């Protein structure tokens, strides 16, 4: 096809040159002018043809170069997407590896806690029997209760209960407080007032607290996974803070979950806080270094040192609603607290905030107390009026999806949820 096109174009150029040459010859130019015109016309036509051909070839090359550039751009985009995807896969793999390591460490810690509970339950002495004559029934009841507690601990029938802590005046739940309850073989829940009398002499209370701490970390992480910005107050005993073996393992667990620091608050009674020793102080400071905060509850004396609380990273102080309201007295026409007669009662919460603490009224039972607490500008409250403690069932904890086989054994150990 290309040869035919060139032949036709050559013929056209020749005809055009002959016409020009004949025109010059007939007009008196002679044979020399005619031949010169013929040769010159052919050369000019060939030059124009070459120029046109180069122009067409240049346009074709430019179009082909544009296609190559477009293809190169598409290839770069594809490679960037592949690189980003490989980065995501690598990140997911690293996250899964870290998660697997964290789960493994948690399972190992849980197994050690359960084993410790079982050992202490087995070694716990029976409740001291009443010595007075005629109290055989009381002795039998105490012995039966001791056996029930040991069996509940050995079988890991330890449940976690949560009670809401609400913001005032909206009454929106912003925290939960955690509690432990034991169950006997029939499923009946044992209240602390029942089992503490036999658990404390056997050194079982700290072991129960340790298991509670571990499960609080689990619950907080599940709430965070659901993007529920709700925290948990978790009771921690001085025995746990003073147990170097447990604390070292527990601190490692918290270090791996320090992103949950804003959602997990460790709660200590006022008397225990005042009586803490150097080991407990050091371990509290170590938890504070990880970003975790503390709360003081069981307050019986309002004449406490806010500066001392602040130095210990205490962020919340829980006071019984009636304990606080019973402190109100009128002096010189204004309401003050007996423990702080120089401070207006409504300024107490503001004073605590200046030290970085929030006051929480606990054991709120009726609406009248709420009205009085609002007048004192308390930001949070807790009590049966806003919700009773409720058990966290297995359906809640099952939202975690540890795939490893060893975790299945831990789940079985935690079947009390």
C-alpha beads as a LAMMPS data file, in Angstrom:
LAMMPS data file: protein, C-alpha beads

417 atoms
416 bonds

1 atom types
1 bond types

-500.0 500.0 xlo xhi
-500.0 500.0 ylo yhi
-500.0 500.0 zlo zhi

Masses

1 110.0

Atoms # bond

1 1 1 0.000 0.000 0.000
2 1 1 2.846 2.326 0.852
3 1 1 4.603 1.552 -2.506
4 1 1 1.440 2.329 -4.493
5 1 1 1.020 5.608 -2.622
6 1 1 4.636 6.595 -3.339
7 1 1 4.246 5.616 -7.058
8 1 1 1.096 7.733 -7.413
9 1 1 2.695 10.694 -5.660
10 1 1 5.803 10.364 -7.861
11 1 1 3.623 10.329 -10.975
12 1 1 1.776 13.425 -9.753
13 1 1 5.045 15.234 -9.097
14 1 1 6.332 14.266 -12.594
15 1 1 3.134 15.451 -14.300
16 1 1 3.252 18.738 -12.427
17 1 1 6.893 19.290 -13.407
18 1 1 6.162 18.436 -17.090
19 1 1 3.306 20.918 -17.148
20 1 1 5.562 23.663 -15.791
21 1 1 8.357 22.765 -18.235
22 1 1 6.025 22.661 -21.299
23 1 1 4.502 25.981 -20.244
24 1 1 7.943 27.632 -20.179
25 1 1 8.991 25.999 -23.483
26 1 1 5.823 27.101 -25.313
27 1 1 6.223 30.635 -24.018
28 1 1 9.649 30.887 -25.649
29 1 1 11.822 29.676 -22.900
30 1 1 13.563 27.047 -25.058
31 1 1 14.606 23.514 -24.329
32 1 1 17.052 24.529 -21.651
33 1 1 14.457 26.385 -19.606
34 1 1 11.997 23.533 -20.018
35 1 1 14.484 20.903 -18.795
36 1 1 15.541 23.165 -15.895
37 1 1 11.936 23.726 -14.922
38 1 1 11.309 19.967 -15.078
39 1 1 14.277 19.156 -12.811
40 1 1 13.589 22.049 -10.432
41 1 1 9.894 21.172 -10.147
42 1 1 10.717 17.556 -9.362
43 1 1 13.208 18.644 -6.673
44 1 1 10.772 21.107 -5.146
45 1 1 7.971 18.529 -5.068
46 1 1 10.271 15.970 -3.476
47 1 1 11.392 18.506 -0.843
48 1 1 7.793 19.412 0.014
49 1 1 6.917 15.709 0.183
50 1 1 9.822 15.051 2.540
51 1 1 8.760 17.941 4.774
52 1 1 5.177 16.712 4.927
53 1 1 6.319 13.164 5.607
54 1 1 8.582 14.331 8.452
55 1 1 5.726 16.391 9.905
56 1 1 3.389 13.404 9.836
57 1 1 6.080 11.183 11.340
58 1 1 6.720 13.758 14.095
59 1 1 3.030 13.910 14.938
60 1 1 2.857 10.107 15.037
61 1 1 5.941 10.017 17.291
62 1 1 4.462 12.691 19.571
63 1 1 1.211 10.716 19.820
64 1 1 3.118 7.514 20.591
65 1 1 5.250 9.321 23.182
66 1 1 2.085 10.657 24.830
67 1 1 0.662 7.128 24.974
68 1 1 3.892 5.891 26.557
69 1 1 3.790 8.668 29.134
70 1 1 0.178 7.869 29.973
71 1 1 1.020 4.192 30.292
72 1 1 3.998 5.100 32.511
73 1 1 1.760 7.249 34.732
74 1 1 -0.782 4.438 35.067
75 1 1 2.019 2.017 35.922
76 1 1 3.362 4.372 38.610
77 1 1 -0.124 4.772 40.102
78 1 1 -0.564 1.027 40.145
79 1 1 2.837 0.554 41.770
80 1 1 2.009 3.198 44.410
81 1 1 -1.282 1.465 45.185
82 1 1 0.510 -1.871 45.412
83 1 1 3.141 -0.337 47.704
84 1 1 0.438 1.196 49.916
85 1 1 -1.399 -2.116 50.035
86 1 1 1.802 -3.957 50.925
87 1 1 2.371 -1.396 53.689
88 1 1 -1.138 -2.023 55.037
89 1 1 -0.610 -5.774 54.915
90 1 1 2.719 -5.388 56.731
91 1 1 1.083 -3.144 59.353
92 1 1 -1.767 -5.614 59.831
93 1 1 0.708 -8.458 60.126
94 1 1 2.706 -6.519 62.720
95 1 1 -0.491 -5.622 64.602
96 1 1 -1.626 -9.252 64.560
97 1 1 1.796 -10.326 65.785
98 1 1 1.753 -7.764 68.599
99 1 1 -1.845 -8.656 69.424
100 1 1 -0.983 -12.314 69.470
101 1 1 1.950 -11.635 71.780
102 1 1 -0.266 -9.500 74.028
103 1 1 -2.955 -12.165 74.124
104 1 1 -0.365 -14.809 74.906
105 1 1 1.012 -12.752 77.783
106 1 1 -2.518 -12.090 79.055
107 1 1 -3.415 -15.761 78.879
108 1 1 -0.250 -16.683 80.746
109 1 1 -0.996 -14.059 83.397
110 1 1 -4.590 -15.237 83.682
111 1 1 -3.492 -18.839 84.062
112 1 1 -1.056 -17.841 86.809
113 1 1 -3.786 -15.879 88.590
114 1 1 -6.227 -18.771 88.400
115 1 1 -3.566 -21.167 89.642
116 1 1 -2.789 -18.787 92.495
117 1 1 -6.471 -18.627 93.375
118 1 1 -6.698 -22.403 93.340
119 1 1 -3.585 -22.817 95.502
120 1 1 -4.692 -20.209 98.005
121 1 1 -8.198 -21.596 98.059
122 1 1 -6.848 -25.061 98.794
123 1 1 -4.478 -23.760 101.474
124 1 1 -6.933 -21.348 103.095
125 1 1 -7.740 -22.348 106.659
126 1 1 -11.264 -22.983 107.691
127 1 1 -13.080 -20.159 109.445
128 1 1 -12.361 -19.903 113.107
129 1 1 -15.127 -21.682 114.954
130 1 1 -16.960 -19.952 117.791
131 1 1 -15.701 -21.183 121.148
132 1 1 -18.782 -20.671 123.174
133 1 1 -20.757 -23.779 124.015
134 1 1 -24.089 -24.244 122.325
135 1 1 -22.952 -22.675 119.055
136 1 1 -22.552 -25.850 117.036
137 1 1 -24.906 -24.535 114.354
138 1 1 -22.839 -21.351 113.946
139 1 1 -19.653 -23.434 113.690
140 1 1 -21.147 -25.635 111.022
141 1 1 -22.402 -22.596 109.097
142 1 1 -18.968 -20.923 109.193
143 1 1 -17.241 -24.128 108.070
144 1 1 -19.732 -24.576 105.235
145 1 1 -19.221 -20.979 104.086
146 1 1 -15.445 -21.425 104.133
147 1 1 -15.758 -24.536 101.995
148 1 1 -18.074 -22.698 99.597
149 1 1 -15.587 -19.831 99.192
150 1 1 -12.663 -22.180 98.611
151 1 1 -14.663 -24.135 96.036
152 1 1 -15.818 -20.958 94.252
153 1 1 -12.241 -19.733 93.965
154 1 1 -10.875 -23.098 92.893
155 1 1 -13.577 -23.381 90.201
156 1 1 -13.054 -19.734 89.143
157 1 1 -16.632 -18.739 89.851
158 1 1 -15.652 -15.073 90.226
159 1 1 -17.924 -12.619 88.371
160 1 1 -17.402 -9.001 87.389
161 1 1 -20.193 -6.513 88.124
162 1 1 -20.363 -2.943 86.806
163 1 1 -22.264 0.033 88.243
164 1 1 -22.668 3.267 86.235
165 1 1 -21.095 6.558 87.274
166 1 1 -23.024 9.445 85.710
167 1 1 -22.327 13.084 84.901
168 1 1 -24.518 15.663 86.595
169 1 1 -26.966 17.064 85.777
170 1 1 -27.326 15.172 82.445
171 1 1 -27.041 11.731 84.136
172 1 1 -25.087 10.407 81.176
173 1 1 -22.950 7.369 81.984
174 1 1 -19.268 8.259 81.678
175 1 1 -17.670 5.621 83.916
176 1 1 -18.411 2.276 85.507
177 1 1 -17.204 0.976 88.831
178 1 1 -16.271 -2.700 88.928
179 1 1 -17.042 -5.167 91.719
180 1 1 -16.363 -8.867 92.233
181 1 1 -18.910 -11.436 93.318
182 1 1 -18.492 -15.149 94.055
183 1 1 -21.014 -17.841 93.118
184 1 1 -21.601 -21.158 94.832
185 1 1 -22.221 -24.434 93.013
186 1 1 -25.943 -23.650 92.654
187 1 1 -25.272 -20.246 91.066
188 1 1 -26.240 -18.223 94.138
189 1 1 -24.262 -14.976 94.364
190 1 1 -22.209 -14.475 97.525
191 1 1 -22.008 -10.865 98.654
192 1 1 -18.725 -9.501 100.074
193 1 1 -20.262 -9.233 103.522
194 1 1 -20.676 -13.006 103.416
195 1 1 -17.318 -14.213 102.098
196 1 1 -14.856 -11.579 103.360
197 1 1 -14.960 -12.955 106.897
198 1 1 -13.456 -16.233 105.675
199 1 1 -11.494 -14.911 102.653
200 1 1 -9.403 -12.342 104.515
201 1 1 -7.819 -14.741 107.049
202 1 1 -6.723 -17.017 104.205
203 1 1 -5.084 -14.237 102.182
204 1 1 -7.579 -14.726 99.354
205 1 1 -8.768 -11.130 99.014
206 1 1 -5.634 -9.938 97.214
207 1 1 -5.852 -12.863 94.796
208 1 1 -9.463 -11.941 94.020
209 1 1 -8.386 -8.332 93.475
210 1 1 -5.673 -9.464 91.081
211 1 1 -8.163 -11.369 88.959
212 1 1 -10.482 -8.351 89.016
213 1 1 -7.687 -6.094 87.752
214 1 1 -6.979 -8.396 84.848
215 1 1 -10.615 -8.581 83.820
216 1 1 -11.009 -4.803 84.046
217 1 1 -8.231 -4.430 81.480
218 1 1 -10.110 -6.850 79.227
219 1 1 -13.393 -4.958 79.570
220 1 1 -11.790 -1.558 78.920
221 1 1 -10.134 -2.836 75.764
222 1 1 -13.437 -4.247 74.485
223 1 1 -15.173 -0.914 75.140
224 1 1 -12.365 0.899 73.318
225 1 1 -12.686 -1.518 70.400
226 1 1 -16.330 -0.458 70.111
227 1 1 -15.216 3.195 70.288
228 1 1 -17.233 3.600 73.473
229 1 1 -15.512 6.382 75.383
230 1 1 -16.393 5.035 78.825
231 1 1 -13.903 4.250 81.571
232 1 1 -13.873 1.883 84.525
233 1 1 -12.982 2.410 88.165
234 1 1 -11.158 -0.728 89.242
235 1 1 -10.388 -1.381 92.907
236 1 1 -6.762 -2.237 93.636
237 1 1 -5.638 -3.353 97.063
238 1 1 -2.448 -2.443 98.873
239 1 1 -1.691 -6.157 98.925
240 1 1 -1.628 -6.127 95.110
241 1 1 0.533 -2.995 95.009
242 1 1 2.900 -4.585 97.524
243 1 1 3.100 -7.956 95.737
244 1 1 6.277 -7.459 93.676
245 1 1 5.875 -10.689 91.701
246 1 1 2.314 -9.944 90.634
247 1 1 2.925 -6.229 90.152
248 1 1 5.825 -6.814 87.760
249 1 1 3.608 -9.001 85.548
250 1 1 0.663 -6.644 85.854
251 1 1 2.787 -3.594 84.984
252 1 1 4.025 -5.368 81.834
253 1 1 0.401 -6.021 80.895
254 1 1 -0.508 -2.362 81.419
255 1 1 2.567 -1.183 79.501
256 1 1 1.307 -3.174 76.503
257 1 1 -2.107 -1.483 76.911
258 1 1 -1.059 2.024 77.900
259 1 1 -3.372 3.424 75.207
260 1 1 -6.192 2.534 77.622
261 1 1 -4.768 4.722 80.400
262 1 1 -7.505 7.353 80.102
263 1 1 -10.210 4.694 80.452
264 1 1 -8.886 2.738 83.461
265 1 1 -8.779 4.331 86.932
266 1 1 -7.414 2.416 89.921
267 1 1 -9.387 2.936 93.113
268 1 1 -7.986 2.844 96.642
269 1 1 -9.728 3.361 99.977
270 1 1 -8.817 6.436 101.993
271 1 1 -7.491 4.448 104.944
272 1 1 -5.402 2.213 102.663
273 1 1 -4.022 5.270 100.838
274 1 1 -3.039 6.975 104.098
275 1 1 -1.336 3.789 105.303
276 1 1 0.594 2.960 102.128
277 1 1 4.265 2.084 102.506
278 1 1 7.300 2.875 100.349
279 1 1 6.792 -0.159 98.079
280 1 1 3.170 0.753 97.431
281 1 1 4.106 4.403 96.807
282 1 1 6.774 3.375 94.313
283 1 1 4.445 1.030 92.458
284 1 1 1.715 3.676 92.318
285 1 1 4.260 6.050 90.787
286 1 1 5.170 3.417 88.200
287 1 1 1.527 3.115 87.164
288 1 1 1.300 6.904 86.972
289 1 1 4.342 6.944 84.675
290 1 1 2.343 4.789 82.250
291 1 1 -0.429 7.412 82.307
292 1 1 -2.875 5.627 84.631
293 1 1 -4.789 7.591 87.257
294 1 1 -6.113 6.895 90.751
295 1 1 -9.307 7.428 92.678
296 1 1 -9.861 7.600 96.433
297 1 1 -13.074 6.105 97.830
298 1 1 -14.435 5.037 101.232
299 1 1 -13.815 8.592 102.429
300 1 1 -14.671 9.027 106.095
301 1 1 -12.605 12.153 106.852
302 1 1 -13.093 15.206 104.634
303 1 1 -10.074 16.914 106.164
304 1 1 -7.748 15.331 103.617
305 1 1 -4.654 16.780 101.952
306 1 1 -5.502 17.649 98.339
307 1 1 -1.866 18.426 97.621
308 1 1 -0.847 14.942 98.769
309 1 1 -3.548 13.471 96.522
310 1 1 -2.278 15.504 93.575
311 1 1 1.316 14.346 94.097
312 1 1 0.063 10.741 93.998
313 1 1 -1.774 11.367 90.677
314 1 1 -5.206 11.076 92.246
315 1 1 -7.777 12.374 89.767
316 1 1 -11.053 11.432 91.501
317 1 1 -12.288 11.516 95.085
318 1 1 -15.461 9.573 95.894
319 1 1 -17.447 10.660 98.907
320 1 1 -20.662 9.107 100.141
321 1 1 -23.555 11.419 99.342
322 1 1 -24.980 11.292 102.853
323 1 1 -21.500 11.601 104.411
324 1 1 -20.992 14.809 102.436
325 1 1 -24.450 16.219 103.130
326 1 1 -24.166 15.443 106.851
327 1 1 -21.083 17.689 106.923
328 1 1 -23.113 20.741 105.916
329 1 1 -23.591 23.375 108.603
330 1 1 -24.554 27.028 108.480
331 1 1 -21.973 29.524 109.735
332 1 1 -22.553 33.278 109.554
333 1 1 -25.384 32.866 107.090
334 1 1 -23.561 30.576 104.632
335 1 1 -23.288 26.805 104.231
336 1 1 -19.884 25.283 104.974
337 1 1 -18.450 21.852 105.667
338 1 1 -17.533 21.011 109.243
339 1 1 -14.091 19.814 108.149
340 1 1 -13.474 23.075 106.226
341 1 1 -15.322 25.896 107.980
342 1 1 -13.358 28.597 106.132
343 1 1 -14.550 27.413 102.721
344 1 1 -18.053 27.832 101.322
345 1 1 -19.574 24.406 100.677
346 1 1 -20.301 25.198 97.016
347 1 1 -16.588 25.991 96.497
348 1 1 -15.384 22.557 97.623
349 1 1 -15.692 21.012 94.142
350 1 1 -13.959 23.999 92.546
351 1 1 -11.089 23.700 95.046
352 1 1 -10.646 20.026 94.115
353 1 1 -10.626 20.926 90.420
354 1 1 -7.798 23.379 91.010
355 1 1 -5.743 20.423 92.216
356 1 1 -6.711 18.385 89.148
357 1 1 -9.370 16.288 90.874
358 1 1 -13.080 15.721 90.415
359 1 1 -15.456 14.919 93.257
360 1 1 -17.837 11.996 92.849
361 1 1 -20.813 11.503 95.133
362 1 1 -21.386 7.782 95.702
363 1 1 -24.242 5.857 97.298
364 1 1 -26.837 8.275 95.945
365 1 1 -30.232 6.819 96.845
366 1 1 -32.894 9.487 96.218
367 1 1 -33.713 12.572 94.178
368 1 1 -33.486 14.917 97.153
369 1 1 -29.802 14.053 97.464
370 1 1 -29.314 14.870 93.782
371 1 1 -30.794 18.350 94.268
372 1 1 -28.471 19.021 97.210
373 1 1 -25.450 17.687 95.296
374 1 1 -26.198 19.947 92.340
375 1 1 -26.187 22.927 94.698
376 1 1 -22.675 21.832 95.733
377 1 1 -21.637 21.783 92.041
378 1 1 -20.545 18.123 92.097
379 1 1 -19.817 16.925 88.547
380 1 1 -20.464 13.184 88.958
381 1 1 -22.504 10.768 91.028
382 1 1 -23.010 7.062 91.562
383 1 1 -25.587 4.971 93.355
384 1 1 -28.626 2.733 93.058
385 1 1 -30.674 5.730 91.934
386 1 1 -28.748 5.696 88.639
387 1 1 -28.319 1.938 88.334
388 1 1 -27.450 -1.106 90.407
389 1 1 -24.339 -3.207 89.769
390 1 1 -24.985 -5.667 86.938
391 1 1 -23.020 -8.761 85.981
392 1 1 -20.978 -8.730 82.781
393 1 1 -21.941 -11.856 80.902
394 1 1 -19.940 -13.965 78.482
395 1 1 -21.664 -12.332 75.497
396 1 1 -19.872 -9.067 76.292
397 1 1 -16.427 -10.594 76.692
398 1 1 -16.904 -12.810 73.628
399 1 1 -16.590 -9.733 71.411
400 1 1 -12.844 -10.260 71.629
401 1 1 -11.677 -12.741 69.050
402 1 1 -8.408 -14.375 70.187
403 1 1 -7.793 -17.124 67.599
404 1 1 -5.022 -19.048 69.263
405 1 1 -5.783 -22.439 70.746
406 1 1 -4.327 -21.627 74.201
407 1 1 -6.846 -18.807 74.528
408 1 1 -9.652 -21.332 74.382
409 1 1 -8.405 -22.847 77.611
410 1 1 -8.326 -19.401 79.198
411 1 1 -11.911 -18.798 78.069
412 1 1 -12.932 -22.013 79.746
413 1 1 -11.173 -20.831 82.893
414 1 1 -13.160 -17.592 82.635
415 1 1 -16.508 -19.297 82.112
416 1 1 -17.846 -17.417 85.099
417 1 1 -18.559 -14.389 82.875

Bonds

1 1 1 2
2 1 2 3
3 1 3 4
4 1 4 5
5 1 5 6
6 1 6 7
7 1 7 8
8 1 8 9
9 1 9 10
10 1 10 11
11 1 11 12
12 1 12 13
13 1 13 14
14 1 14 15
15 1 15 16
16 1 16 17
17 1 17 18
18 1 18 19
19 1 19 20
20 1 20 21
21 1 21 22
22 1 22 23
23 1 23 24
24 1 24 25
25 1 25 26
26 1 26 27
27 1 27 28
28 1 28 29
29 1 29 30
30 1 30 31
31 1 31 32
32 1 32 33
33 1 33 34
34 1 34 35
35 1 35 36
36 1 36 37
37 1 37 38
38 1 38 39
39 1 39 40
40 1 40 41
41 1 41 42
42 1 42 43
43 1 43 44
44 1 44 45
45 1 45 46
46 1 46 47
47 1 47 48
48 1 48 49
49 1 49 50
50 1 50 51
51 1 51 52
52 1 52 53
53 1 53 54
54 1 54 55
55 1 55 56
56 1 56 57
57 1 57 58
58 1 58 59
59 1 59 60
60 1 60 61
61 1 61 62
62 1 62 63
63 1 63 64
64 1 64 65
65 1 65 66
66 1 66 67
67 1 67 68
68 1 68 69
69 1 69 70
70 1 70 71
71 1 71 72
72 1 72 73
73 1 73 74
74 1 74 75
75 1 75 76
76 1 76 77
77 1 77 78
78 1 78 79
79 1 79 80
80 1 80 81
81 1 81 82
82 1 82 83
83 1 83 84
84 1 84 85
85 1 85 86
86 1 86 87
87 1 87 88
88 1 88 89
89 1 89 90
90 1 90 91
91 1 91 92
92 1 92 93
93 1 93 94
94 1 94 95
95 1 95 96
96 1 96 97
97 1 97 98
98 1 98 99
99 1 99 100
100 1 100 101
101 1 101 102
102 1 102 103
103 1 103 104
104 1 104 105
105 1 105 106
106 1 106 107
107 1 107 108
108 1 108 109
109 1 109 110
110 1 110 111
111 1 111 112
112 1 112 113
113 1 113 114
114 1 114 115
115 1 115 116
116 1 116 117
117 1 117 118
118 1 118 119
119 1 119 120
120 1 120 121
121 1 121 122
122 1 122 123
123 1 123 124
124 1 124 125
125 1 125 126
126 1 126 127
127 1 127 128
128 1 128 129
129 1 129 130
130 1 130 131
131 1 131 132
132 1 132 133
133 1 133 134
134 1 134 135
135 1 135 136
136 1 136 137
137 1 137 138
138 1 138 139
139 1 139 140
140 1 140 141
141 1 141 142
142 1 142 143
143 1 143 144
144 1 144 145
145 1 145 146
146 1 146 147
147 1 147 148
148 1 148 149
149 1 149 150
150 1 150 151
151 1 151 152
152 1 152 153
153 1 153 154
154 1 154 155
155 1 155 156
156 1 156 157
157 1 157 158
158 1 158 159
159 1 159 160
160 1 160 161
161 1 161 162
162 1 162 163
163 1 163 164
164 1 164 165
165 1 165 166
166 1 166 167
167 1 167 168
168 1 168 169
169 1 169 170
170 1 170 171
171 1 171 172
172 1 172 173
173 1 173 174
174 1 174 175
175 1 175 176
176 1 176 177
177 1 177 178
178 1 178 179
179 1 179 180
180 1 180 181
181 1 181 182
182 1 182 183
183 1 183 184
184 1 184 185
185 1 185 186
186 1 186 187
187 1 187 188
188 1 188 189
189 1 189 190
190 1 190 191
191 1 191 192
192 1 192 193
193 1 193 194
194 1 194 195
195 1 195 196
196 1 196 197
197 1 197 198
198 1 198 199
199 1 199 200
200 1 200 201
201 1 201 202
202 1 202 203
203 1 203 204
204 1 204 205
205 1 205 206
206 1 206 207
207 1 207 208
208 1 208 209
209 1 209 210
210 1 210 211
211 1 211 212
212 1 212 213
213 1 213 214
214 1 214 215
215 1 215 216
216 1 216 217
217 1 217 218
218 1 218 219
219 1 219 220
220 1 220 221
221 1 221 222
222 1 222 223
223 1 223 224
224 1 224 225
225 1 225 226
226 1 226 227
227 1 227 228
228 1 228 229
229 1 229 230
230 1 230 231
231 1 231 232
232 1 232 233
233 1 233 234
234 1 234 235
235 1 235 236
236 1 236 237
237 1 237 238
238 1 238 239
239 1 239 240
240 1 240 241
241 1 241 242
242 1 242 243
243 1 243 244
244 1 244 245
245 1 245 246
246 1 246 247
247 1 247 248
248 1 248 249
249 1 249 250
250 1 250 251
251 1 251 252
252 1 252 253
253 1 253 254
254 1 254 255
255 1 255 256
256 1 256 257
257 1 257 258
258 1 258 259
259 1 259 260
260 1 260 261
261 1 261 262
262 1 262 263
263 1 263 264
264 1 264 265
265 1 265 266
266 1 266 267
267 1 267 268
268 1 268 269
269 1 269 270
270 1 270 271
271 1 271 272
272 1 272 273
273 1 273 274
274 1 274 275
275 1 275 276
276 1 276 277
277 1 277 278
278 1 278 279
279 1 279 280
280 1 280 281
281 1 281 282
282 1 282 283
283 1 283 284
284 1 284 285
285 1 285 286
286 1 286 287
287 1 287 288
288 1 288 289
289 1 289 290
290 1 290 291
291 1 291 292
292 1 292 293
293 1 293 294
294 1 294 295
295 1 295 296
296 1 296 297
297 1 297 298
298 1 298 299
299 1 299 300
300 1 300 301
301 1 301 302
302 1 302 303
303 1 303 304
304 1 304 305
305 1 305 306
306 1 306 307
307 1 307 308
308 1 308 309
309 1 309 310
310 1 310 311
311 1 311 312
312 1 312 313
313 1 313 314
314 1 314 315
315 1 315 316
316 1 316 317
317 1 317 318
318 1 318 319
319 1 319 320
320 1 320 321
321 1 321 322
322 1 322 323
323 1 323 324
324 1 324 325
325 1 325 326
326 1 326 327
327 1 327 328
328 1 328 329
329 1 329 330
330 1 330 331
331 1 331 332
332 1 332 333
333 1 333 334
334 1 334 335
335 1 335 336
336 1 336 337
337 1 337 338
338 1 338 339
339 1 339 340
340 1 340 341
341 1 341 342
342 1 342 343
343 1 343 344
344 1 344 345
345 1 345 346
346 1 346 347
347 1 347 348
348 1 348 349
349 1 349 350
350 1 350 351
351 1 351 352
352 1 352 353
353 1 353 354
354 1 354 355
355 1 355 356
356 1 356 357
357 1 357 358
358 1 358 359
359 1 359 360
360 1 360 361
361 1 361 362
362 1 362 363
363 1 363 364
364 1 364 365
365 1 365 366
366 1 366 367
367 1 367 368
368 1 368 369
369 1 369 370
370 1 370 371
371 1 371 372
372 1 372 373
373 1 373 374
374 1 374 375
375 1 375 376
376 1 376 377
377 1 377 378
378 1 378 379
379 1 379 380
380 1 380 381
381 1 381 382
382 1 382 383
383 1 383 384
384 1 384 385
385 1 385 386
386 1 386 387
387 1 387 388
388 1 388 389
389 1 389 390
390 1 390 391
391 1 391 392
392 1 392 393
393 1 393 394
394 1 394 395
395 1 395 396
396 1 396 397
397 1 397 398
398 1 398 399
399 1 399 400
400 1 400 401
401 1 401 402
402 1 402 403
403 1 403 404
404 1 404 405
405 1 405 406
406 1 406 407
407 1 407 408
408 1 408 409
409 1 409 410
410 1 410 411
411 1 411 412
412 1 412 413
413 1 413 414
414 1 414 415
415 1 415 416
416 1 416 417
